[in-house]
Amino acid sequence: MKLSEIKTLLEQTLHIRSQLHFDRYIKFVESFVELNLSKPNGSCGGFETHHILPKKIFPEFTTSRWNKIIMPSKAHYLAHYLLFKAIAHPSLVYSFNQMRRVSKKAGKVNCRLYAAVRQEFAELIRQTNTGKVRSEKFRNDVSARTIGKNNYRNDKTQEVKKFPVGQQPEGWVPFQKGRKRTDESKDKITEIMTGRIWQYNELTQEVRFEKSLLPGFVQGYPDWYDTSKDYLKSLSWAYNSDTGEVVRVKKETVLPDGFILGRNYNNVGFTAINNAQVARVVDLQEKEFCMVPSNILPHPRYIKSGSSIDNVCLFVYNNIVYTSYKDLIEMNPELPDLGVRNTDLSSRLVPKPHFNMTDLRKEFCTKNQGLTMNTIGLTVLQLSQFKYQEDVIYVRRK
């Protein structure tokens, strides 16, 4: 199909709301048809395939060669923007909004284009969802698809998907990892939350946090919502094995029908972490926490650490990398134990010999007194500075 025929089909089939943008879209597409680009090897997403006739509206032409052109990612973004501005159709709002979301996550969204689509997309969602009632089957299906899963983000593409807890593929990290709120976001949250008051309804036992006192509500916290230590000491956990419901009850009261003492807490994430067959460790190569089978430890690539990633340190001495201060001292008994586990250790001075020291350590301190630990060959690296090399890492025996 020729471009003139494509133009006629669009005009006859769809509502053109902006002739200016429609003409720009046709001219824009025509320039790339003439260029006849192909995806270069190793483009890594720099070039993408664009369907001239949107595939959501014209699925019968999805695989037609004449309907597909190659263009740079930025041009593909603009093509969908022109389509969105030119033609009134819900699928074009959705498709451009999705591209806008990906672009925004990568820090490349244009505020003018964002404003152009955001209002219309919000109105489309409002019209779609207003008065819509979800069936019990729908809610159960959603629950089945999401239970035991978390959102993970691809570090390179910024794509977001759900995976079972602790079973995400390589290159995927928890969705919020490394994300920081902007000052604008913080100010917005402060504005929304300022002036709100806790209130509860005695009849419905509903607790709300609103800016004004609602009808039937009393300001403050009810007894059942109190979290003070004294109050909690007077309560016991009870659960219903049939319904899975967990409640707190007064210790002196009779348990509700079907409930037994205890707490049946089934959190998939904590179950994965507490599984004796797996361990939470720091991956020295990827520089992040992960879950690995316990039977492979100890291992030169993985170390157990209670510190945050930023505070994990490695000790380099005599061309051997030690993953813990304890290993460093045990394998090099001549070194003075200065009790410092971070990068400050490099600048500490070798102390003068002390009568309580072993002969080996006393001899070392006599020879090197006053020198820094860095001068005598000890280097302390933060994990971010460490270049993983397995054969130089000391691995403690089981």
C-alpha positions as CSV (number, residue, x, y, z in Angstrom):
1,M,0.0,0.0,0.0
2,K,1.3,3.4,-1.0
3,L,1.6,6.3,1.5
4,S,-1.2,8.2,-0.4
5,E,-3.5,5.2,0.1
6,I,-2.5,5.0,3.8
7,K,-3.4,8.7,4.2
8,T,-6.8,8.2,2.5
9,L,-7.5,5.1,4.7
10,L,-6.8,7.1,7.9
11,E,-8.9,10.0,6.8
12,Q,-11.9,7.8,5.9
13,T,-11.7,5.5,8.9
14,L,-10.8,7.8,11.8
15,H,-11.7,11.2,13.1
16,I,-8.9,13.7,12.3
17,R,-9.0,16.3,15.1
18,S,-6.0,18.3,13.9
19,Q,-5.3,18.5,10.2
20,L,-2.0,20.4,11.0
21,H,-0.6,17.5,13.0
22,F,-2.0,14.9,10.6
23,D,-0.2,16.5,7.7
24,R,3.0,16.7,9.8
25,Y,2.7,13.0,10.7
26,I,2.3,12.0,7.0
27,K,5.3,14.2,6.0
28,F,7.3,12.8,8.9
29,V,6.6,9.2,8.0
30,E,7.3,9.9,4.3
31,S,10.8,11.1,5.2
32,F,11.7,7.8,6.9
33,V,10.1,5.8,4.1
34,E,12.5,7.5,1.7
35,L,15.5,6.9,4.1
36,N,14.6,3.2,4.3
37,L,16.7,2.7,7.4
38,S,17.6,-0.7,9.0
39,K,18.5,-1.5,12.6
40,P,22.3,-1.4,12.9
41,N,23.9,-4.3,14.8
42,G,24.4,-3.5,18.5
43,S,22.0,-0.6,18.4
44,C,20.8,-1.5,21.9
45,G,17.4,0.1,21.5
46,G,18.6,3.2,19.6
47,F,16.4,2.2,16.6
48,E,12.8,1.0,16.7
49,T,10.1,-0.3,14.4
50,H,7.1,2.0,13.9
51,H,3.7,0.9,12.4
52,I,2.5,3.6,10.1
53,L,-1.1,2.4,10.5
54,P,-1.4,1.8,14.3
55,K,-1.5,-1.9,15.0
56,K,-4.2,-1.5,17.7
57,I,-6.6,0.1,15.2
58,F,-5.5,-1.9,12.1
59,P,-4.4,-5.3,13.4
60,E,-4.8,-6.8,9.9
61,F,-1.8,-4.8,8.8
62,T,0.5,-5.6,11.7
63,T,2.8,-7.9,9.8
64,S,2.7,-6.1,6.4
65,R,6.1,-5.0,5.4
66,W,4.9,-1.7,3.8
67,N,3.4,-0.8,7.2
68,K,6.7,-1.0,9.1
69,I,9.5,1.5,9.0
70,I,12.7,1.8,11.1
71,M,13.4,5.1,12.9
72,P,15.5,6.3,15.9
73,S,13.9,6.0,19.3
74,K,13.5,9.8,19.6
75,A,11.8,10.0,16.2
76,H,9.5,7.1,17.2
77,Y,8.5,9.0,20.3
78,L,7.6,12.1,18.1
79,A,5.7,9.9,15.6
80,H,3.4,8.7,18.4
81,Y,3.0,12.2,19.7
82,L,1.9,13.5,16.2
83,L,-0.5,10.6,16.0
84,F,-2.0,11.4,19.4
85,K,-2.4,15.1,18.5
86,A,-3.8,14.3,15.0
87,I,-6.3,11.5,15.6
88,A,-9.0,11.1,18.2
89,H,-8.8,7.5,19.3
90,P,-8.3,6.0,22.8
91,S,-5.6,3.5,21.8
92,L,-3.4,6.4,20.6
93,V,-3.7,8.1,24.0
94,Y,-2.7,4.8,25.7
95,S,0.2,4.1,23.4
96,F,1.7,7.6,23.6
97,N,1.1,7.6,27.4
98,Q,3.1,4.4,27.7
99,M,6.0,5.8,25.7
100,R,5.8,9.0,27.9
101,R,6.1,6.8,31.1
102,V,9.2,5.0,29.8
103,S,10.8,8.3,28.8
104,K,10.0,9.8,32.1
105,K,11.6,6.9,34.0
106,A,14.8,7.5,31.9
107,G,14.7,11.2,32.8
108,K,14.1,12.3,29.3
109,V,10.4,13.5,29.3
110,N,9.6,16.8,27.8
111,C,7.2,18.8,30.1
112,R,5.2,20.2,27.2
113,L,4.5,16.8,25.8
114,Y,3.8,15.4,29.2
115,A,1.2,18.1,29.9
116,A,-0.4,17.5,26.4
117,V,-1.2,13.8,27.1
118,R,-1.6,13.7,30.9
119,Q,-4.9,15.5,31.2
120,E,-6.5,13.6,28.4
121,F,-5.3,10.2,29.6
122,A,-6.6,10.9,33.1
123,E,-10.0,11.8,31.7
124,L,-10.0,8.6,29.6
125,I,-9.3,6.5,32.6
126,R,-12.0,8.3,34.6
127,Q,-14.6,7.6,31.9
128,T,-13.5,4.0,31.6
129,N,-13.6,3.2,35.4
130,T,-16.5,5.3,36.7
131,G,-19.3,3.0,37.9
132,K,-17.3,-0.1,37.0
133,V,-17.9,-3.0,39.4
134,R,-15.2,-5.7,39.6
135,S,-16.6,-9.2,39.9
136,E,-15.4,-11.6,42.6
137,K,-13.7,-13.8,39.9
138,F,-11.8,-10.8,38.6
139,R,-10.6,-9.9,42.1
140,N,-9.6,-13.5,42.7
141,D,-7.7,-13.6,39.4
142,V,-5.8,-10.4,40.2
143,S,-4.9,-11.8,43.6
144,A,-3.7,-15.1,42.1
145,R,-1.5,-13.2,39.6
146,T,0.1,-10.9,42.3
147,I,0.3,-12.9,45.5
148,G,3.9,-13.8,46.4
149,K,5.2,-11.4,43.8
150,N,6.9,-8.0,43.9
151,N,7.6,-5.3,41.3
152,Y,11.1,-5.3,39.8
153,R,12.8,-2.8,37.6
154,N,15.3,-3.4,34.8
155,D,18.4,-1.3,35.4
156,K,19.1,-0.7,31.7
157,T,15.6,-0.4,30.1
158,Q,13.7,0.9,33.2
159,E,11.0,-1.7,32.3
160,V,8.9,-2.8,35.3
161,K,7.6,-6.4,35.7
162,K,6.4,-8.6,38.5
163,F,8.4,-11.7,39.6
164,P,8.1,-14.1,42.5
165,V,10.0,-12.7,45.5
166,G,13.7,-13.4,45.3
167,Q,13.4,-15.0,41.8
168,Q,13.9,-12.0,39.6
169,P,16.2,-12.5,36.5
170,E,19.7,-11.0,36.4
171,G,19.7,-7.3,35.8
172,W,16.3,-6.7,37.6
173,V,16.3,-5.0,41.0
174,P,13.4,-4.2,43.4
175,F,11.3,-1.4,41.9
176,Q,12.2,1.3,44.5
177,K,15.9,0.4,44.9
178,G,18.0,3.5,44.2
179,R,15.0,5.7,43.6
180,K,14.9,9.1,45.5
181,R,12.0,11.5,45.9
182,T,12.5,14.9,44.4
183,D,12.1,18.0,46.5
184,E,8.9,18.7,44.6
185,S,7.5,15.3,45.5
186,K,8.4,15.8,49.2
187,D,6.7,19.2,49.2
188,K,3.6,17.7,47.6
189,I,3.4,15.0,50.3
190,T,3.9,17.6,53.0
191,E,1.1,19.7,51.6
192,I,-1.3,16.8,51.4
193,M,-0.6,15.5,54.9
194,T,-0.4,18.8,56.8
195,G,-3.4,19.5,59.0
196,R,-4.9,15.9,58.9
197,I,-6.3,14.4,62.1
198,W,-6.8,10.8,63.2
199,Q,-10.5,10.0,63.8
200,Y,-12.6,6.8,64.3
201,N,-16.1,5.6,64.1
202,E,-17.3,3.6,67.2
203,L,-20.1,1.9,65.2
204,T,-18.1,0.8,62.1
205,Q,-14.7,0.6,63.8
206,E,-13.4,2.6,60.8
207,V,-10.2,4.7,61.3
208,R,-9.5,7.6,59.0
209,F,-6.8,10.3,58.6
210,E,-8.5,13.3,57.1
211,K,-8.3,17.1,57.1
212,S,-11.7,17.6,58.7
213,L,-13.8,15.6,61.2
214,L,-16.2,13.3,59.3
215,P,-19.9,12.8,60.4
216,G,-20.1,10.1,63.1
217,F,-16.4,10.1,63.8
218,V,-14.5,11.0,67.0
219,Q,-11.1,12.6,67.0
220,G,-8.3,10.5,68.3
221,Y,-7.5,6.7,68.4
222,P,-9.8,3.9,69.6
223,D,-8.7,1.2,72.0
224,W,-8.5,-1.3,69.2
225,Y,-6.1,0.9,67.3
226,D,-3.8,1.8,70.2
227,T,-0.2,0.7,69.7
228,S,1.3,1.8,73.1
229,K,3.4,-0.9,74.8
230,D,1.2,-1.1,77.9
231,Y,-1.9,-1.7,75.8
232,L,-0.3,-4.3,73.6
233,K,0.9,-6.2,76.7
234,S,-2.7,-6.8,77.6
235,L,-3.5,-8.4,74.1
236,S,-2.8,-11.8,72.6
237,W,-2.7,-12.8,68.9
238,A,-5.4,-15.2,67.7
239,Y,-6.1,-16.6,64.2
240,N,-8.7,-18.5,62.3
241,S,-7.0,-21.4,60.3
242,D,-10.0,-21.6,58.0
243,T,-10.4,-17.9,57.0
244,G,-6.8,-16.9,57.6
245,E,-8.0,-13.9,59.7
246,V,-5.6,-12.7,62.4
247,V,-6.8,-10.5,65.3
248,R,-5.7,-9.2,68.7
249,V,-7.9,-10.0,71.7
250,K,-7.8,-9.1,75.4
251,K,-6.0,-11.9,77.3
252,E,-8.8,-12.3,79.8
253,T,-11.6,-12.6,77.2
254,V,-12.9,-15.8,75.6
255,L,-11.6,-16.4,72.0
256,P,-14.1,-15.9,69.2
257,D,-15.5,-19.1,67.6
258,G,-13.1,-20.8,65.3
259,F,-10.0,-18.9,66.6
260,I,-7.0,-20.3,68.4
261,L,-4.1,-18.5,70.2
262,G,-1.1,-17.6,68.1
263,R,-0.4,-15.8,64.9
264,N,-0.6,-17.5,61.5
265,Y,1.5,-15.0,59.6
266,N,2.1,-16.2,56.0
267,N,4.3,-13.6,54.3
268,V,5.9,-15.0,51.2
269,G,8.7,-12.5,51.2
270,F,9.8,-13.3,54.8
271,T,9.3,-17.0,54.1
272,A,11.8,-16.8,51.3
273,I,14.3,-14.9,53.4
274,N,13.9,-17.2,56.5
275,N,14.2,-20.3,54.4
276,A,17.1,-22.4,55.8
277,Q,18.0,-23.5,52.3
278,V,18.8,-20.0,51.1
279,A,20.8,-17.1,52.4
280,R,20.8,-13.3,51.9
281,V,24.2,-12.2,50.8
282,V,26.1,-9.4,49.1
283,D,27.1,-10.2,45.5
284,L,30.6,-8.7,45.2
285,Q,30.4,-8.7,41.4
286,E,27.0,-7.1,41.0
287,K,27.4,-5.0,44.2
288,E,23.9,-5.8,45.5
289,F,22.0,-8.0,47.9
290,C,20.7,-11.3,46.5
291,M,19.4,-14.7,47.6
292,V,21.6,-17.8,47.0
293,P,21.4,-21.5,48.1
294,S,23.1,-21.9,51.5
295,N,25.0,-25.0,50.4
296,I,27.3,-23.0,48.0
297,L,28.6,-20.9,50.9
298,P,31.3,-19.9,51.7
299,H,32.0,-18.6,48.1
300,P,34.4,-16.0,46.9
301,R,31.6,-14.0,45.1
302,Y,29.2,-13.9,48.0
303,I,29.6,-12.6,51.6
304,K,27.1,-12.3,54.5
305,S,26.9,-8.8,55.8
306,G,24.5,-6.9,58.0
307,S,25.7,-3.5,56.7
308,S,24.2,-1.6,53.9
309,I,25.8,-1.9,50.5
310,D,27.5,1.6,50.9
311,N,29.1,0.4,54.2
312,V,30.5,-2.9,53.0
313,C,34.3,-2.8,53.1
314,L,37.0,-5.1,51.8
315,F,40.6,-5.4,53.1
316,V,43.5,-5.9,50.7
317,Y,46.8,-7.1,52.2
318,N,49.8,-8.9,50.5
319,N,47.7,-9.0,47.3
320,I,44.9,-11.0,49.0
321,V,41.4,-9.6,49.4
322,Y,39.7,-10.3,52.8
323,T,36.0,-9.9,53.0
324,S,35.9,-9.5,56.8
325,Y,38.1,-7.8,59.4
326,K,38.1,-11.0,61.4
327,D,39.6,-13.0,58.5
328,L,42.3,-10.3,58.0
329,I,43.5,-10.5,61.6
330,E,43.2,-14.3,61.9
331,M,45.3,-14.9,58.7
332,N,47.8,-12.1,59.5
333,P,48.3,-12.3,63.3
334,E,51.2,-9.8,63.2
335,L,48.8,-7.0,62.3
336,P,47.6,-4.9,65.3
337,D,43.9,-5.2,66.1
338,L,42.8,-1.5,66.0
339,G,39.1,-2.4,66.1
340,V,38.2,-0.3,63.0
341,R,36.2,-1.9,60.3
342,N,35.9,0.9,57.7
343,T,38.1,3.0,55.4
344,D,39.4,4.9,58.4
345,L,41.6,1.9,59.1
346,S,43.9,2.9,56.2
347,S,45.0,6.1,58.0
348,R,45.4,4.7,61.5
349,L,48.9,4.5,62.9
350,V,50.7,1.3,63.9
351,P,50.8,1.5,67.8
352,K,53.9,1.1,69.9
353,P,54.5,-2.5,71.2
354,H,52.6,-3.5,74.3
355,F,53.5,-6.2,76.8
356,N,50.2,-7.9,76.3
357,M,50.9,-8.4,72.6
358,T,52.1,-11.7,71.1
359,D,55.7,-11.9,70.2
360,L,54.9,-11.8,66.5
361,R,52.7,-8.6,66.8
362,K,55.2,-7.0,69.2
363,E,58.0,-7.5,66.7
364,F,55.8,-6.0,63.9
365,C,54.8,-2.9,65.9
366,T,58.5,-2.3,67.0
367,K,59.5,-2.3,63.3
368,N,56.6,-0.2,62.0
369,Q,55.6,2.0,64.9
370,G,54.2,5.4,63.7
371,L,53.5,4.3,60.2
372,T,50.0,4.3,58.7
373,M,48.3,1.0,58.0
374,N,48.2,2.1,54.3
375,T,52.0,2.6,54.3
376,I,52.6,-0.9,55.6
377,G,50.6,-2.4,52.7
378,L,47.0,-2.5,54.0
379,T,44.3,-1.0,51.8
380,V,40.6,-0.7,52.8
381,L,38.1,-0.4,49.9
382,Q,34.4,0.3,49.8
383,L,32.5,-2.1,47.7
384,S,31.9,0.5,45.1
385,Q,35.6,0.8,44.5
386,F,36.3,-2.9,44.3
387,K,36.8,-4.6,40.9
388,Y,35.7,-8.2,41.3
389,Q,38.5,-10.8,40.7
390,E,37.7,-14.2,42.2
391,D,41.2,-15.7,42.4
392,V,42.5,-13.1,44.9
393,I,39.7,-13.3,47.4
394,Y,40.3,-15.3,50.7
395,V,37.5,-17.7,51.4
396,R,37.1,-18.9,55.0
397,R,36.7,-22.6,55.5
398,K,33.3,-23.9,56.7
